[in-house]
Amino acid sequence: MIRRMIRFGFLSSALIGGGLLALATTARDPVDGSGVPATEERFVGDVTEVTFSGIGEMTIVQGVVPSLSVTADDNVLPALETKVNGRKLTVQTRSRSTISPKTKITYTLTTPRLESVTVSGAGNVRTEKFIGDALTVKLSGAGNARLRDANFKSLNVNVSGAGTASASGSAEKLTLRISGAGDVEAAALKTGTSDVQISGAGNATVWATEALKARVSGAGGIKYKGAPQVEQKVSGAGSVRALNG
């Protein structure tokens, strides 16, 4: 009888201890913004890839000297992580932190070259007047990407989920993939050739002067301008049509 009680007591202690450990590992650290804005300059090398999974807005500009500034409530800044691994910059919220900011969270990155931008979650990223050879943009979740006055030989955009992207400027070739309910507005991006594929309920508007390869499965739609040679394949309730048609 005593032995059984000892075993029961040991088991109860183990269960309670395990429960407390589980609570400790899943507990959130709430951070309420102080309302006092502050800006930090953070280390960043010559990065060419950006992964943004935090909250707020990031602006990426082209410049010779790399730099990164972060603006937020002074007590929120420690919860905003910016990590550099080789040429890749990762921006995220500290693990297990729940942030309620009063000051808008903004990041400004200056870098000479940009090859890849990945946005996951609900963050917003925009680029300003970037020139380069090739750029890949990936959106997952409800994020947003805006490419203003971009000039690339090759531009690849991949949207999954409900994200939105817009682009202006020029590219010799645009490759666009949308799965889900995402939208891409690229009527102000002049391209030679555009290759667009949509599966789901997404929509895209593009500008192609030479050739357009358009494929739609589901209820999505592709609109285009520029009088290109069009190769199209549509299955389901989707559509491909000229912008003024």
C-alpha positions as protocol buffer text, in pm:
chain_id: "A"
residue {
  index: 1
  type: MET
  ca { x: 0 y: 0 z: 0 }
}
residue {
  index: 2
  type: ILE
  ca { x: 276 y: 243 z: 92 }
}
residue {
  index: 3
  type: ARG
  ca { x: 466 y: 147 z: -222 }
}
residue {
  index: 4
  type: ARG
  ca { x: 158 y: 222 z: -436 }
}
residue {
  index: 5
  type: MET
  ca { x: 115 y: 562 z: -270 }
}
residue {
  index: 6
  type: ILE
  ca { x: 479 y: 646 z: -340 }
}
residue {
  index: 7
  type: ARG
  ca { x: 436 y: 548 z: -704 }
}
residue {
  index: 8
  type: PHE
  ca { x: 118 y: 754 z: -732 }
}
residue {
  index: 9
  type: GLY
  ca { x: 286 y: 1054 z: -573 }
}
residue {
  index: 10
  type: PHE
  ca { x: 582 y: 1026 z: -809 }
}
residue {
  index: 11
  type: LEU
  ca { x: 351 y: 998 z: -1110 }
}
residue {
  index: 12
  type: SER
  ca { x: 146 y: 1299 z: -1001 }
}
residue {
  index: 13
  type: SER
  ca { x: 460 y: 1506 z: -955 }
}
residue {
  index: 14
  type: ALA
  ca { x: 584 y: 1405 z: -1299 }
}
residue {
  index: 15
  type: LEU
  ca { x: 253 y: 1497 z: -1461 }
}
residue {
  index: 16
  type: ILE
  ca { x: 237 y: 1832 z: -1283 }
}
residue {
  index: 17
  type: GLY
  ca { x: 599 y: 1905 z: -1370 }
}
residue {
  index: 18
  type: GLY
  ca { x: 540 y: 1814 z: -1733 }
}
residue {
  index: 19
  type: GLY
  ca { x: 232 y: 2035 z: -1743 }
}
residue {
  index: 20
  type: LEU
  ca { x: 424 y: 2330 z: -1601 }
}
residue {
  index: 21
  type: LEU
  ca { x: 702 y: 2272 z: -1853 }
}
residue {
  index: 22
  type: ALA
  ca { x: 450 y: 2266 z: -2138 }
}
residue {
  index: 23
  type: LEU
  ca { x: 296 y: 2589 z: -2015 }
}
residue {
  index: 24
  type: ALA
  ca { x: 638 y: 2747 z: -1986 }
}
residue {
  index: 25
  type: THR
  ca { x: 736 y: 2650 z: -2339 }
}
residue {
  index: 26
  type: THR
  ca { x: 407 y: 2767 z: -2495 }
}
residue {
  index: 27
  type: ALA
  ca { x: 353 y: 3081 z: -2289 }
}
residue {
  index: 28
  type: ARG
  ca { x: 354 y: 3409 z: -2478 }
}
residue {
  index: 29
  type: ASP
  ca { x: 548 y: 3716 z: -2380 }
}
residue {
  index: 30
  type: PRO
  ca { x: 314 y: 4013 z: -2442 }
}
residue {
  index: 31
  type: VAL
  ca { x: 476 y: 4343 z: -2533 }
}
residue {
  index: 32
  type: ASP
  ca { x: 254 y: 4651 z: -2526 }
}
residue {
  index: 33
  type: GLY
  ca { x: 403 y: 4944 z: -2713 }
}
residue {
  index: 34
  type: SER
  ca { x: 511 y: 5237 z: -2496 }
}
residue {
  index: 35
  type: GLY
  ca { x: 414 y: 5498 z: -2752 }
}
residue {
  index: 36
  type: VAL
  ca { x: 770 y: 5633 z: -2746 }
}
residue {
  index: 37
  type: PRO
  ca { x: 920 y: 5598 z: -3096 }
}
residue {
  index: 38
  type: ALA
  ca { x: 1285 y: 5504 z: -3131 }
}
residue {
  index: 39
  type: THR
  ca { x: 1518 y: 5414 z: -3418 }
}
residue {
  index: 40
  type: GLU
  ca { x: 1806 y: 5168 z: -3415 }
}
residue {
  index: 41
  type: GLU
  ca { x: 2083 y: 5123 z: -3671 }
}
residue {
  index: 42
  type: ARG
  ca { x: 2162 y: 4754 z: -3701 }
}
residue {
  index: 43
  type: PHE
  ca { x: 2445 y: 4560 z: -3858 }
}
residue {
  index: 44
  type: VAL
  ca { x: 2386 y: 4434 z: -4207 }
}
residue {
  index: 45
  type: GLY
  ca { x: 2643 y: 4316 z: -4459 }
}
residue {
  index: 46
  type: ASP
  ca { x: 2624 y: 4306 z: -4836 }
}
residue {
  index: 47
  type: VAL
  ca { x: 2299 y: 4107 z: -4839 }
}
residue {
  index: 48
  type: THR
  ca { x: 2121 y: 4005 z: -5159 }
}
residue {
  index: 49
  type: GLU
  ca { x: 1838 y: 3797 z: -5007 }
}
residue {
  index: 50
  type: VAL
  ca { x: 1567 y: 3915 z: -4769 }
}
residue {
  index: 51
  type: THR
  ca { x: 1319 y: 3701 z: -4577 }
}
residue {
  index: 52
  type: PHE
  ca { x: 1053 y: 3905 z: -4399 }
}
residue {
  index: 53
  type: SER
  ca { x: 824 y: 3719 z: -4160 }
}
residue {
  index: 54
  type: GLY
  ca { x: 766 y: 3990 z: -3905 }
}
residue {
  index: 55
  type: ILE
  ca { x: 506 y: 4264 z: -3880 }
}
residue {
  index: 56
  type: GLY
  ca { x: 527 y: 4617 z: -4012 }
}
residue {
  index: 57
  type: GLU
  ca { x: 671 y: 4749 z: -4336 }
}
residue {
  index: 58
  type: MET
  ca { x: 1013 y: 4719 z: -4497 }
}
residue {
  index: 59
  type: THR
  ca { x: 1147 y: 4953 z: -4765 }
}
residue {
  index: 60
  type: ILE
  ca { x: 1445 y: 4835 z: -4969 }
}
residue {
  index: 61
  type: VAL
  ca { x: 1649 y: 5089 z: -5164 }
}
residue {
  index: 62
  type: GLN
  ca { x: 1958 y: 5052 z: -5378 }
}
residue {
  index: 63
  type: GLY
  ca { x: 2277 y: 5208 z: -5249 }
}
residue {
  index: 64
  type: VAL
  ca { x: 2651 y: 5151 z: -5236 }
}
residue {
  index: 65
  type: VAL
  ca { x: 2683 y: 5133 z: -4857 }
}
residue {
  index: 66
  type: PRO
  ca { x: 2468 y: 4863 z: -4687 }
}
residue {
  index: 67
  type: SER
  ca { x: 2262 y: 4979 z: -4389 }
}
residue {
  index: 68
  type: LEU
  ca { x: 1953 y: 4883 z: -4190 }
}
residue {
  index: 69
  type: SER
  ca { x: 1744 y: 5104 z: -3965 }
}
residue {
  index: 70
  type: VAL
  ca { x: 1449 y: 4992 z: -3754 }
}
residue {
  index: 71
  type: THR
  ca { x: 1185 y: 5222 z: -3605 }
}
residue {
  index: 72
  type: ALA
  ca { x: 929 y: 5114 z: -3344 }
}
residue {
  index: 73
  type: ASP
  ca { x: 825 y: 5174 z: -2984 }
}
residue {
  index: 74
  type: ASP
  ca { x: 1139 y: 5178 z: -2770 }
}
residue {
  index: 75
  type: ASN
  ca { x: 1025 y: 4874 z: -2572 }
}
residue {
  index: 76
  type: VAL
  ca { x: 923 y: 4685 z: -2887 }
}
residue {
  index: 77
  type: LEU
  ca { x: 1261 y: 4712 z: -3060 }
}
residue {
  index: 78
  type: PRO
  ca { x: 1421 y: 4427 z: -2857 }
}
residue {
  index: 79
  type: ALA
  ca { x: 1148 y: 4190 z: -2981 }
}
residue {
  index: 80
  type: LEU
  ca { x: 1226 y: 4264 z: -3347 }
}
residue {
  index: 81
  type: GLU
  ca { x: 1498 y: 4029 z: -3466 }
}
residue {
  index: 82
  type: THR
  ca { x: 1720 y: 4096 z: -3767 }
}
residue {
  index: 83
  type: LYS
  ca { x: 1965 y: 3818 z: -3843 }
}
residue {
  index: 84
  type: VAL
  ca { x: 2230 y: 3804 z: -4114 }
}
residue {
  index: 85
  type: ASN
  ca { x: 2361 y: 3471 z: -4240 }
}
residue {
  index: 86
  type: GLY
  ca { x: 2599 y: 3515 z: -4529 }
}
residue {
  index: 87
  type: ARG
  ca { x: 2412 y: 3722 z: -4786 }
}
residue {
  index: 88
  type: LYS
  ca { x: 2069 y: 3652 z: -4636 }
}
residue {
  index: 89
  type: LEU
  ca { x: 1884 y: 3888 z: -4402 }
}
residue {
  index: 90
  type: THR
  ca { x: 1599 y: 3743 z: -4195 }
}
residue {
  index: 91
  type: VAL
  ca { x: 1354 y: 3974 z: -4022 }
}
residue {
  index: 92
  type: GLN
  ca { x: 1116 y: 3826 z: -3767 }
}
residue {
  index: 93
  type: THR
  ca { x: 949 y: 3876 z: -3432 }
}
residue {
  index: 94
  type: ARG
  ca { x: 1121 y: 3719 z: -3134 }
}
residue {
  index: 95
  type: SER
  ca { x: 992 y: 3371 z: -3064 }
}
residue {
  index: 96
  type: ARG
  ca { x: 697 y: 3358 z: -2821 }
}
residue {
  index: 97
  type: SER
  ca { x: 651 y: 3737 z: -2826 }
}
residue {
  index: 98
  type: THR
  ca { x: 311 y: 3893 z: -2889 }
}
residue {
  index: 99
  type: ILE
  ca { x: 344 y: 4258 z: -2990 }
}
residue {
  index: 100
  type: SER
  ca { x: 83 y: 4533 z: -2966 }
}
residue {
  index: 101
  type: PRO
  ca { x: 265 y: 4835 z: -3111 }
}
residue {
  index: 102
  type: LYS
  ca { x: 159 y: 5196 z: -3084 }
}
residue {
  index: 103
  type: THR
  ca { x: 431 y: 5323 z: -3315 }
}
residue {
  index: 104
  type: LYS
  ca { x: 434 y: 5195 z: -3674 }
}
residue {
  index: 105
  type: ILE
  ca { x: 710 y: 4938 z: -3720 }
}
residue {
  index: 106
  type: THR
  ca { x: 930 y: 5021 z: -4018 }
}
residue {
  index: 107
  type: TYR
  ca { x: 1254 y: 4884 z: -4159 }
}
residue {
  index: 108
  type: THR
  ca { x: 1472 y: 5060 z: -4416 }
}
residue {
  index: 109
  type: LEU
  ca { x: 1733 y: 4848 z: -4589 }
}
residue {
  index: 110
  type: THR
  ca { x: 1996 y: 4986 z: -4824 }
}
residue {
  index: 111
  type: THR
  ca { x: 2189 y: 4731 z: -5030 }
}
residue {
  index: 112
  type: PRO
  ca { x: 2378 y: 4735 z: -5361 }
}
residue {
  index: 113
  type: ARG
  ca { x: 2213 y: 4423 z: -5508 }
}
residue {
  index: 114
  type: LEU
  ca { x: 1887 y: 4238 z: -5457 }
}
residue {
  index: 115
  type: GLU
  ca { x: 1818 y: 3887 z: -5583 }
}
residue {
  index: 116
  type: SER
  ca { x: 1543 y: 3744 z: -5363 }
}
residue {
  index: 117
  type: VAL
  ca { x: 1260 y: 3873 z: -5143 }
}
residue {
  index: 118
  type: THR
  ca { x: 1039 y: 3636 z: -4943 }
}
residue {
  index: 119
  type: VAL
  ca { x: 741 y: 3762 z: -4744 }
}
residue {
  index: 120
  type: SER
  ca { x: 544 y: 3532 z: -4514 }
}
residue {
  index: 121
  type: GLY
  ca { x: 264 y: 3637 z: -4284 }
}
residue {
  index: 122
  type: ALA
  ca { x: 106 y: 3981 z: -4307 }
}
residue {
  index: 123
  type: GLY
  ca { x: 412 y: 4198 z: -4355 }
}
residue {
  index: 124
  type: ASN
  ca { x: 464 y: 4453 z: -4632 }
}
residue {
  index: 125
  type: VAL
  ca { x: 778 y: 4497 z: -4841 }
}
residue {
  index: 126
  type: ARG
  ca { x: 845 y: 4754 z: -5109 }
}
residue {
  index: 127
  type: THR
  ca { x: 1144 y: 4826 z: -5328 }
}
residue {
  index: 128
  type: GLU
  ca { x: 1231 y: 5164 z: -5472 }
}
residue {
  index: 129
  type: LYS
  ca { x: 1406 y: 5214 z: -5809 }
}
residue {
  index: 130
  type: PHE
  ca { x: 1604 y: 4891 z: -5811 }
}
residue {
  index: 131
  type: ILE
  ca { x: 1816 y: 4785 z: -6110 }
}
residue {
  index: 132
  type: GLY
  ca { x: 1953 y: 4432 z: -6145 }
}
residue {
  index: 133
  type: ASP
  ca { x: 1982 y: 4112 z: -6347 }
}
residue {
  index: 134
  type: ALA
  ca { x: 1726 y: 3884 z: -6182 }
}
residue {
  index: 135
  type: LEU
  ca { x: 1486 y: 3914 z: -5889 }
}
residue {
  index: 136
  type: THR
  ca { x: 1263 y: 3649 z: -5732 }
}
residue {
  index: 137
  type: VAL
  ca { x: 972 y: 3755 z: -5512 }
}
residue {
  index: 138
  type: LYS
  ca { x: 778 y: 3500 z: -5305 }
}
residue {
  index: 139
  type: LEU
  ca { x: 464 y: 3577 z: -5106 }
}
residue {
  index: 140
  type: SER
  ca { x: 283 y: 3340 z: -4872 }
}
residue {
  index: 141
  type: GLY
  ca { x: -1 y: 3434 z: -4642 }
}
residue {
  index: 142
  type: ALA
  ca { x: -153 y: 3781 z: -4659 }
}
residue {
  index: 143
  type: GLY
  ca { x: 166 y: 3975 z: -4725 }
}
residue {
  index: 144
  type: ASN
  ca { x: 216 y: 4251 z: -4976 }
}
residue {
  index: 145
  type: ALA
  ca { x: 505 y: 4337 z: -5209 }
}
residue {
  index: 146
  type: ARG
  ca { x: 538 y: 4654 z: -5416 }
}
residue {
  index: 147
  type: LEU
  ca { x: 814 y: 4697 z: -5672 }
}
residue {
  index: 148
  type: ARG
  ca { x: 833 y: 5061 z: -5775 }
}
residue {
  index: 149
  type: ASP
  ca { x: 1036 y: 5164 z: -6081 }
}
residue {
  index: 150
  type: ALA
  ca { x: 1203 y: 4824 z: -6100 }
}
residue {
  index: 151
  type: ASN
  ca { x: 1438 y: 4743 z: -6387 }
}
residue {
  index: 152
  type: PHE
  ca { x: 1543 y: 4378 z: -6416 }
}
residue {
  index: 153
  type: LYS
  ca { x: 1630 y: 4145 z: -6700 }
}
residue {
  index: 154
  type: SER
  ca { x: 1428 y: 3869 z: -6534 }
}
residue {
  index: 155
  type: LEU
  ca { x: 1155 y: 3901 z: -6271 }
}
residue {
  index: 156
  type: ASN
  ca { x: 995 y: 3598 z: -6104 }
}
residue {
  index: 157
  type: VAL
  ca { x: 692 y: 3642 z: -5879 }
}
residue {
  index: 158
  type: ASN
  ca { x: 530 y: 3357 z: -5686 }
}
residue {
  index: 159
  type: VAL
  ca { x: 216 y: 3425 z: -5481 }
}
residue {
  index: 160
  type: SER
  ca { x: 49 y: 3163 z: -5263 }
}
residue {
  index: 161
  type: GLY
  ca { x: -239 y: 3241 z: -5031 }
}
residue {
  index: 162
  type: ALA
  ca { x: -408 y: 3581 z: -5028 }
}
residue {
  index: 163
  type: GLY
  ca { x: -103 y: 3797 z: -5086 }
}
residue {
  index: 164
  type: THR
  ca { x: -89 y: 4087 z: -5330 }
}
residue {
  index: 165
  type: ALA
  ca { x: 193 y: 4225 z: -5541 }
}
residue {
  index: 166
  type: SER
  ca { x: 233 y: 4523 z: -5771 }
}
residue {
  index: 167
  type: ALA
  ca { x: 516 y: 4626 z: -6001 }
}
residue {
  index: 168
  type: SER
  ca { x: 612 y: 4916 z: -6223 }
}
residue {
  index: 169
  type: GLY
  ca { x: 916 y: 4973 z: -6441 }
}
residue {
  index: 170
  type: SER
  ca { x: 1050 y: 4720 z: -6691 }
}
residue {
  index: 171
  type: ALA
  ca { x: 1170 y: 4361 z: -6726 }
}
residue {
  index: 172
  type: GLU
  ca { x: 1276 y: 4165 z: -7030 }
}
residue {
  index: 173
  type: LYS
  ca { x: 1091 y: 3860 z: -6898 }
}
residue {
  index: 174
  type: LEU
  ca { x: 826 y: 3818 z: -6629 }
}
residue {
  index: 175
  type: THR
  ca { x: 742 y: 3477 z: -6483 }
}
residue {
  index: 176
  type: LEU
  ca { x: 436 y: 3483 z: -6261 }
}
residue {
  index: 177
  type: ARG
  ca { x: 277 y: 3204 z: -6059 }
}
residue {
  index: 178
  type: ILE
  ca { x: -35 y: 3249 z: -5845 }
}
residue {
  index: 179
  type: SER
  ca { x: -197 y: 2978 z: -5635 }
}
residue {
  index: 180
  type: GLY
  ca { x: -490 y: 3060 z: -5410 }
}
residue {
  index: 181
  type: ALA
  ca { x: -659 y: 3400 z: -5405 }
}
residue {
  index: 182
  type: GLY
  ca { x: -359 y: 3624 z: -5462 }
}
residue {
  index: 183
  type: ASP
  ca { x: -353 y: 3925 z: -5694 }
}
residue {
  index: 184
  type: VAL
  ca { x: -73 y: 4076 z: -5900 }
}
residue {
  index: 185
  type: GLU
  ca { x: -102 y: 4418 z: -6063 }
}
residue {
  index: 186
  type: ALA
  ca { x: 178 y: 4459 z: -6318 }
}
residue {
  index: 187
  type: ALA
  ca { x: 15 y: 4666 z: -6591 }
}
residue {
  index: 188
  type: ALA
  ca { x: 279 y: 4934 z: -6530 }
}
residue {
  index: 189
  type: LEU
  ca { x: 566 y: 4687 z: -6571 }
}
residue {
  index: 190
  type: LYS
  ca { x: 669 y: 4678 z: -6938 }
}
residue {
  index: 191
  type: THR
  ca { x: 794 y: 4333 z: -7036 }
}
residue {
  index: 192
  type: GLY
  ca { x: 904 y: 4170 z: -7358 }
}
residue {
  index: 193
  type: THR
  ca { x: 761 y: 3830 z: -7267 }
}
residue {
  index: 194
  type: SER
  ca { x: 536 y: 3726 z: -6981 }
}
residue {
  index: 195
  type: ASP
  ca { x: 465 y: 3373 z: -6860 }
}
residue {
  index: 196
  type: VAL
  ca { x: 164 y: 3368 z: -6628 }
}
residue {
  index: 197
  type: GLN
  ca { x: 7 y: 3068 z: -6457 }
}
residue {
  index: 198
  type: ILE
  ca { x: -286 y: 3089 z: -6214 }
}
residue {
  index: 199
  type: SER
  ca { x: -447 y: 2807 z: -6018 }
}
residue {
  index: 200
  type: GLY
  ca { x: -737 y: 2900 z: -5793 }
}
residue {
  index: 201
  type: ALA
  ca { x: -914 y: 3235 z: -5775 }
}
residue {
  index: 202
  type: GLY
  ca { x: -619 y: 3467 z: -5826 }
}
residue {
  index: 203
  type: ASN
  ca { x: -597 y: 3752 z: -6075 }
}
residue {
  index: 204
  type: ALA
  ca { x: -313 y: 3912 z: -6269 }
}
residue {
  index: 205
  type: THR
  ca { x: -273 y: 4211 z: -6498 }
}
residue {
  index: 206
  type: VAL
  ca { x: 42 y: 4227 z: -6712 }
}
residue {
  index: 207
  type: TRP
  ca { x: 201 y: 4427 z: -6994 }
}
residue {
  index: 208
  type: ALA
  ca { x: 375 y: 4224 z: -7264 }
}
residue {
  index: 209
  type: THR
  ca { x: 497 y: 4366 z: -7594 }
}
residue {
  index: 210
  type: GLU
  ca { x: 614 y: 4045 z: -7765 }
}
residue {
  index: 211
  type: ALA
  ca { x: 468 y: 3726 z: -7621 }
}
residue {
  index: 212
  type: LEU
  ca { x: 232 y: 3612 z: -7348 }
}
residue {
  index: 213
  type: LYS
  ca { x: 194 y: 3256 z: -7226 }
}
residue {
  index: 214
  type: ALA
  ca { x: -122 y: 3243 z: -7014 }
}
residue {
  index: 215
  type: ARG
  ca { x: -256 y: 2942 z: -6826 }
}
residue {
  index: 216
  type: VAL
  ca { x: -553 y: 2949 z: -6590 }
}
residue {
  index: 217
  type: SER
  ca { x: -712 y: 2665 z: -6395 }
}
residue {
  index: 218
  type: GLY
  ca { x: -1000 y: 2751 z: -6164 }
}
residue {
  index: 219
  type: ALA
  ca { x: -1179 y: 3084 z: -6140 }
}
residue {
  index: 220
  type: GLY
  ca { x: -878 y: 3309 z: -6187 }
}
residue {
  index: 221
  type: GLY
  ca { x: -830 y: 3572 z: -6454 }
}
residue {
  index: 222
  type: ILE
  ca { x: -549 y: 3722 z: -6660 }
}
residue {
  index: 223
  type: LYS
  ca { x: -572 y: 4064 z: -6822 }
}
residue {
  index: 224
  type: TYR
  ca { x: -302 y: 4195 z: -7051 }
}
residue {
  index: 225
  type: LYS
  ca { x: -202 y: 4492 z: -7262 }
}
residue {
  index: 226
  type: GLY
  ca { x: 63 y: 4550 z: -7525 }
}
residue {
  index: 227
  type: ALA
  ca { x: -70 y: 4342 z: -7821 }
}
residue {
  index: 228
  type: PRO
  ca { x: 158 y: 4038 z: -7768 }
}
residue {
  index: 229
  type: GLN
  ca { x: 135 y: 3702 z: -7939 }
}
residue {
  index: 230
  type: VAL
  ca { x: -82 y: 3505 z: -7696 }
}
residue {
  index: 231
  type: GLU
  ca { x: -63 y: 3135 z: -7618 }
}
residue {
  index: 232
  type: GLN
  ca { x: -339 y: 3050 z: -7374 }
}
residue {
  index: 233
  type: LYS
  ca { x: -495 y: 2755 z: -7196 }
}
residue {
  index: 234
  type: VAL
  ca { x: -797 y: 2791 z: -6970 }
}
residue {
  index: 235
  type: SER
  ca { x: -977 y: 2525 z: -6767 }
}
residue {
  index: 236
  type: GLY
  ca { x: -1269 y: 2597 z: -6538 }
}
residue {
  index: 237
  type: ALA
  ca { x: -1431 y: 2939 z: -6505 }
}
residue {
  index: 238
  type: GLY
  ca { x: -1112 y: 3136 z: -6562 }
}
residue {
  index: 239
  type: SER
  ca { x: -1043 y: 3388 z: -6836 }
}
residue {
  index: 240
  type: VAL
  ca { x: -769 y: 3551 z: -7043 }
}
residue {
  index: 241
  type: ARG
  ca { x: -849 y: 3878 z: -7215 }
}
residue {
  index: 242
  type: ALA
  ca { x: -702 y: 4202 z: -7336 }
}
residue {
  index: 243
  type: LEU
  ca { x: -714 y: 4483 z: -7084 }
}
residue {
  index: 244
  type: ASN
  ca { x: -933 y: 4696 z: -7310 }
}
residue {
  index: 245
  type: GLY
  ca { x: -1138 y: 4401 z: -7426 }
}
